[in-house]
Amino acid sequence: MRRDENEPEIVQALEAIGCTVFRLDFPCDLLVGYRARNFLIEVKDSGKSPSRRKLTETQVAFFKDWKGQVRKVETPEEAIKLVTKAYK
């Protein structure tokens, strides 16, 4: 599976604030643990054109049907905001 070029930077930023990160192939890119919570994260590269940042049809269906939390992020800042916003 091909990974987005910005994924290592996002993983590094999450780990720097104390997250554990497991790389997935499906249904999204990352399973992140932070302060006893789990997050499913799909990474998209903000440096690519909007058409190349779209979710696949399978991902769209998963996002729609999943009863838990799943989000798309494009930057380390978005990823950190996602996992920390529940603690403010």
NUKOLKOL-297268 format. One record per residue: x, y, z of N, C-alpha, C, O in turn. Coordinates in Angstrom, 3 decimals, always signed. Layout:
NUKOLKOL-297268
(r (X Y Z) (X Y Z) (X Y Z) (X Y Z))
...
end
This chain:
NUKOLKOL-297268
(r (+0.839 -1.185 +0.000) (+0.000 +0.000 +0.000) (+0.885 +1.249 +0.000) (+1.879 +1.312 +0.723))
(r (+0.522 +2.224 -0.801) (+1.269 +3.469 -0.870) (+0.803 +4.418 +0.223) (-0.396 +4.609 +0.423))
(r (+1.756 +5.009 +0.926) (+1.441 +5.915 +2.014) (+1.585 +7.356 +1.527) (+2.365 +7.635 +0.617))
(r (+0.825 +8.273 +2.142) (+0.973 +9.688 +1.828) (+2.321 +10.184 +2.349) (+2.789 +9.747 +3.400))
(r (+2.936 +11.094 +1.610) (+4.272 +11.583 +1.963) (+4.311 +12.298 +3.306) (+5.348 +12.310 +3.969))
(r (+3.193 +12.893 +3.716) (+3.159 +13.632 +4.981) (+2.847 +12.745 +6.185) (+2.861 +13.223 +7.320))
(r (+2.571 +11.480 +5.959) (+2.213 +10.595 +7.076) (+3.310 +10.488 +8.135) (+2.993 +10.572 +9.322))
(r (+4.583 +10.308 +7.771) (+5.608 +10.223 +8.826) (+5.660 +11.467 +9.714) (+5.860 +11.353 +10.924))
(r (+5.485 +12.635 +9.134) (+5.482 +13.880 +9.909) (+4.303 +13.921 +10.882) (+4.444 +14.376 +12.017))
(r (+3.146 +13.444 +10.435) (+1.961 +13.405 +11.288) (+2.154 +12.396 +12.415) (+1.828 +12.680 +13.568))
(r (+2.681 +11.222 +12.085) (+2.938 +10.196 +13.101) (+3.935 +10.722 +14.134) (+3.734 +10.548 +15.336))
(r (+5.000 +11.357 +13.674) (+6.009 +11.894 +14.581) (+5.406 +12.935 +15.527) (+5.708 +12.939 +16.721))
(r (+4.563 +13.807 +15.001) (+3.929 +14.841 +15.835) (+3.017 +14.206 +16.880) (+3.007 +14.634 +18.034))
(r (+2.258 +13.199 +16.491) (+1.375 +12.525 +17.443) (+2.170 +11.812 +18.526) (+1.832 +11.899 +19.706))
(r (+3.213 +11.114 +18.135) (+4.043 +10.418 +19.119) (+4.727 +11.406 +20.059) (+4.938 +11.094 +21.232))
(r (+5.076 +12.589 +19.563) (+5.753 +13.600 +20.382) (+4.874 +14.104 +21.524) (+5.389 +14.552 +22.548))
(r (+3.542 +14.033 +21.357) (+2.660 +14.466 +22.454) (+2.185 +13.285 +23.301) (+1.343 +13.456 +24.183))
(r (+2.717 +12.093 +23.039) (+2.402 +10.944 +23.883) (+1.425 +9.939 +23.305) (+0.978 +9.041 +24.019))
(r (+1.084 +10.065 +22.040) (+0.175 +9.104 +21.402) (+0.920 +7.825 +21.047) (+2.127 +7.835 +20.802))
(r (+0.181 +6.734 +21.027) (+0.682 +5.533 +20.378) (+0.011 +5.478 +19.015) (-1.168 +5.806 +18.877))
(r (+0.775 +5.060 +18.007) (+0.263 +5.076 +16.638) (+0.533 +3.727 +15.988) (+1.656 +3.224 +16.016))
(r (-0.510 +3.147 +15.403) (-0.403 +1.891 +14.660) (-0.849 +2.170 +13.234) (-1.950 +2.675 +13.013))
(r (-0.007 +1.846 +12.272) (-0.349 +2.067 +10.865) (-1.237 +0.932 +10.364) (-0.934 -0.247 +10.547))
(r (-2.329 +1.318 +9.733) (-3.288 +0.374 +9.167) (-3.235 +0.453 +7.639) (-2.716 +1.420 +7.082))
(r (-3.762 -0.548 +6.976) (-3.939 -0.502 +5.525) (-5.398 -0.271 +5.168) (-5.703 +0.299 +4.120))
(r (-6.287 -0.709 +6.029) (-7.720 -0.569 +5.795) (-8.420 -0.575 +7.141) (-7.994 -1.332 +8.013))
(r (-9.411 +0.172 +7.366) (-10.192 +1.024 +6.477) (-9.621 +2.425 +6.339) (-10.065 +3.193 +5.485))
(r (-8.624 +2.774 +7.183) (-7.985 +4.081 +7.077) (-6.517 +3.899 +7.446) (-6.053 +2.772 +7.617))
(r (-5.789 +5.003 +7.569) (-4.334 +4.916 +7.699) (-3.800 +4.669 +9.100) (-2.843 +3.913 +9.269))
(r (-4.403 +5.295 +10.112) (-3.810 +5.241 +11.444) (-4.833 +4.913 +12.528) (-5.969 +5.385 +12.501))
(r (-4.406 +4.103 +13.468) (-5.134 +3.890 +14.714) (-4.284 +4.548 +15.788) (-3.139 +4.156 +16.013))
(r (-4.851 +5.551 +16.451) (-4.103 +6.359 +17.409) (-4.730 +6.228 +18.785) (-5.948 +6.328 +18.934))
(r (-3.900 +6.005 +19.781) (-4.348 +5.965 +21.163) (-3.806 +7.161 +21.905) (-2.618 +7.471 +21.819))
(r (-4.692 +7.846 +22.649) (-4.268 +9.010 +23.431) (-5.170 +9.156 +24.646) (-6.386 +9.303 +24.524))
(r (-4.558 +9.114 +25.807) (-5.283 +9.267 +27.074) (-6.536 +8.391 +27.144) (-7.641 +8.868 +27.405))
(r (-6.329 +7.113 +26.906) (-7.378 +6.090 +27.012) (-8.480 +6.234 +25.961) (-9.578 +5.709 +26.147))
(r (-8.205 +6.931 +24.876) (-9.168 +7.038 +23.772) (-8.505 +6.576 +22.487) (-7.287 +6.664 +22.328))
(r (-9.328 +6.083 +21.574) (-8.858 +5.612 +20.276) (-9.392 +6.512 +19.177) (-10.517 +7.005 +19.249))
(r (-8.568 +6.719 +18.159) (-8.939 +7.551 +17.025) (-8.560 +6.839 +15.742) (-7.439 +6.347 +15.609))
(r (-9.484 +6.783 +14.798) (-9.190 +6.308 +13.452) (-8.943 +7.535 +12.589) (-9.776 +8.439 +12.533))
(r (-7.800 +7.565 +11.919) (-7.418 +8.729 +11.144) (-7.032 +8.324 +9.727) (-6.245 +7.400 +9.522))
(r (-7.596 +9.027 +8.761) (-7.200 +8.901 +7.357) (-6.325 +10.092 +7.033) (-6.739 +11.237 +7.211))
(r (-5.119 +9.833 +6.557) (-4.177 +10.893 +6.214) (-4.284 +11.211 +4.732) (-4.245 +10.316 +3.887))
(r (-4.416 +12.479 +4.431) (-4.371 +12.966 +3.053) (-3.298 +14.039 +2.986) (-3.086 +14.770 +3.953))
(r (-2.628 +14.135 +1.863) (-1.510 +15.060 +1.694) (-1.996 +16.405 +1.194) (-2.496 +16.513 +0.074))
(r (-1.851 +17.436 +2.021) (-2.321 +18.768 +1.657) (-1.538 +19.357 +0.490) (-1.976 +20.337 -0.112))
(r (-0.403 +18.785 +0.168) (+0.389 +19.255 -0.962) (-0.105 +18.756 -2.303) (+0.376 +19.198 -3.346))
(r (-1.055 +17.845 -2.288) (-1.604 +17.313 -3.536) (-2.833 +18.101 -3.950) (-3.416 +18.834 -3.151))
(r (-3.216 +17.944 -5.196) (-4.404 +18.630 -5.702) (-5.641 +18.108 -4.970) (-5.636 +16.981 -4.474))
(r (-6.706 +18.924 -4.900) (-7.927 +18.484 -4.216) (-8.467 +17.145 -4.731) (-8.989 +16.345 -3.954))
(r (-8.343 +16.907 -6.011) (-8.855 +15.639 -6.557) (-8.052 +14.439 -6.052) (-8.584 +13.332 -5.976))
(r (-6.787 +14.643 -5.708) (-5.952 +13.555 -5.196) (-6.057 +13.413 -3.686) (-5.490 +12.484 -3.110))
(r (-6.781 +14.330 -3.035) (-6.992 +14.244 -1.586) (-8.362 +13.673 -1.239) (-8.700 +13.543 -0.063))
(r (-9.136 +13.338 -2.234) (-10.478 +12.802 -1.981) (-10.401 +11.411 -1.373) (-9.452 +10.661 -1.601))
(r (-11.417 +11.090 -0.600) (-11.547 +9.732 -0.092) (-11.933 +8.807 -1.230) (-12.624 +9.223 -2.160))
(r (-11.493 +7.552 -1.167) (-11.926 +6.560 -2.148) (-13.397 +6.221 -1.899) (-13.944 +6.572 -0.854))
(r (-14.019 +5.561 -2.825) (-15.423 +5.155 -2.634) (-15.569 +4.265 -1.411) (-16.537 +4.394 -0.660))
(r (-14.626 +3.372 -1.206) (-14.664 +2.486 -0.038) (-14.544 +3.297 +1.249) (-15.248 +3.025 +2.221))
(r (-13.657 +4.290 +1.259) (-13.501 +5.135 +2.433) (-14.746 +5.967 +2.697) (-15.150 +6.121 +3.850))
(r (-15.353 +6.501 +1.661) (-16.588 +7.274 +1.823) (-17.655 +6.410 +2.476) (-18.341 +6.856 +3.396))
(r (-17.799 +5.182 +2.008) (-18.793 +4.269 +2.581) (-18.467 +3.960 +4.037) (-19.360 +3.931 +4.884))
(r (-17.190 +3.729 +4.329) (-16.793 +3.443 +5.704) (-17.083 +4.632 +6.609) (-17.670 +4.460 +7.677))
(r (-16.681 +5.840 +6.200) (-16.937 +7.040 +7.004) (-18.429 +7.202 +7.270) (-18.828 +7.585 +8.369))
(r (-19.244 +6.913 +6.278) (-20.700 +7.072 +6.404) (-21.301 +6.040 +7.364) (-22.173 +6.375 +8.167))
(r (-20.846 +4.805 +7.285) (-21.464 +3.712 +8.033) (-20.866 +3.475 +9.418) (-21.525 +2.885 +10.275))
(r (-19.644 +3.918 +9.653) (-18.969 +3.657 +10.919) (-19.663 +4.391 +12.054) (-19.909 +5.593 +11.951))
(r (-19.979 +3.699 +13.122) (-20.691 +4.281 +14.262) (-19.753 +4.933 +15.274) (-20.215 +5.563 +16.225))
(r (-18.473 +4.792 +15.085) (-17.489 +5.411 +15.967) (-16.852 +6.621 +15.306) (-17.344 +7.133 +14.300))
(r (-15.753 +7.067 +15.888) (-15.039 +8.249 +15.410) (-14.086 +7.864 +14.286) (-13.346 +6.888 +14.410))
(r (-14.095 +8.609 +13.204) (-13.101 +8.495 +12.129) (-13.009 +9.863 +11.454) (-14.028 +10.477 +11.136))
(r (-11.790 +10.329 +11.242) (-11.593 +11.665 +10.672) (-10.456 +11.654 +9.658) (-9.578 +10.793 +9.687))
(r (-10.499 +12.631 +8.769) (-9.442 +12.854 +7.788) (-8.607 +14.031 +8.268) (-9.157 +15.046 +8.697))
(r (-7.277 +13.906 +8.201) (-6.384 +15.019 +8.529) (-5.366 +15.187 +7.408) (-5.033 +14.241 +6.695))
(r (-4.878 +16.433 +7.274) (-3.891 +16.724 +6.240) (-2.585 +17.270 +6.807) (-1.577 +17.321 +6.101))
(r (-2.594 +17.678 +8.074) (-1.393 +18.272 +8.671) (-1.181 +17.734 +10.090) (-2.115 +17.228 +10.712))
(r (+0.047 +17.845 +10.594) (+0.287 +17.464 +11.987) (-0.581 +18.269 +12.950) (-1.063 +17.736 +13.949))
(r (-0.780 +19.553 +12.650) (-1.583 +20.403 +13.526) (-3.030 +19.911 +13.606) (-3.626 +19.906 +14.683))
(r (-3.593 +19.498 +12.469) (-4.958 +18.955 +12.475) (-5.025 +17.679 +13.296) (-5.984 +17.473 +14.039))
(r (-4.023 +16.823 +13.173) (-4.015 +15.560 +13.916) (-3.936 +15.812 +15.415) (-4.654 +15.183 +16.192))
(r (-3.071 +16.723 +15.820) (-2.926 +17.025 +17.256) (-4.229 +17.655 +17.775) (-4.696 +17.303 +18.859))
(r (-4.804 +18.563 +17.023) (-6.067 +19.176 +17.442) (-7.163 +18.118 +17.606) (-7.954 +18.174 +18.547))
(r (-7.200 +17.164 +16.688) (-8.207 +16.098 +16.757) (-8.105 +15.315 +18.056) (-9.107 +15.120 +18.743))
(r (-6.902 +14.865 +18.397) (-6.779 +14.005 +19.580) (-6.817 +14.769 +20.887) (-7.162 +14.191 +21.918))
(r (-6.474 +16.051 +20.881) (-6.432 +16.805 +22.142) (-7.701 +17.591 +22.421) (-7.915 +18.010 +23.559))
(r (-8.539 +17.803 +21.436) (-9.703 +18.689 +21.641) (-10.685 +18.179 +22.695) (-11.417 +18.972 +23.287))
(r (-10.710 +16.880 +22.935) (-11.636 +16.317 +23.923) (-11.199 +16.614 +25.357) (-11.951 +16.342 +26.293))
(r (-10.012 +17.159 +25.546) (-9.474 +17.347 +26.886) (-9.372 +18.807 +27.289) (-8.686 +19.134 +28.257))
(r (-10.036 +19.677 +26.571) (-9.974 +21.114 +26.869) (-11.170 +21.528 +27.670) (-11.302 +22.701 +28.021))
end
